Amino acid sequence: MPTLKLMVADSDLQSCRHLLGLLSYYPNLQLQSCCHDYDELQQQCKEPPDLIFLDMHLPGLPDEQLLFSDKTPYQPPLLIAQSHREQDAYHAVESYAFNFLLKPVSRLHLARTLMNAHSLLRQQPEQSYSPYPAKLKFHNGHSMLSLDEPGVLMIQSAGNYLCIHTTDGNHVVRDTLKAILPRLPKCFVQIHRSTLVNLHHLKQLSLQRGVYLLELTDHSLVPVSRRFKRELQSLLRDYLI
């Protein structure tokens, strides 16, 4: 997918630095500008980006967020509202926002938002869009483990067990890669006989001492076997977000 251009509009410098630090893990996001009040945002939006991270309490921001009054929340630029107050979420999503993020923004919620934005912006006009992330379900003894797709970084096998690496920690379930692979979304790709990765968390592919390594957004380095290299390369263009 082509580079997505974004703007951050926030007068809170600490929150702004925190968000920019998280966004830096995504190589195909290009920061167009940072704005600290509504007048500055209006000037910068003469060339609208794909995404705008908007502080709901930005100085000078009108109550009705009139910046793009002639579009729906699912038309670009996608407005991603932010606030320290949970009670602001309903107004944002009902009125104008593509999504809402509670400050300080978590890595999982940001990954989920970017994946949904990526899916919407690259879809064909006739496709229907759902703002809710897919749930991945794994049998775990007599219980069911349910995880949000954007939160899963990779899945590794060890015998008849799987270790599921997520942005909030790891989970171990009794299953095999061969059994779960047909049930997973296409963003999960096998790069080694014992490893699947979520390509939405791919940060970089590099060649080191003759071995291809994937770097994920949590800084994990995962080797790619020669057997799976060609299939992976054919998918990289769409999933580097």
Helices and strands as residue ranges (DSSP letters): E 4-9, H 13-23, E 29-35, H 38-44, E 51-55, G 66-68, E 78-83, H 88-95, E 99-102, H 107-122, E 135-140, E 143-148, G 149-151, E 152-158, E 161-166, E 169-174, H 177-180, G 181-183, E 188-192, E 195-198, G 199-201, E 202-208, E 211-216, E 221-224, H 226-239
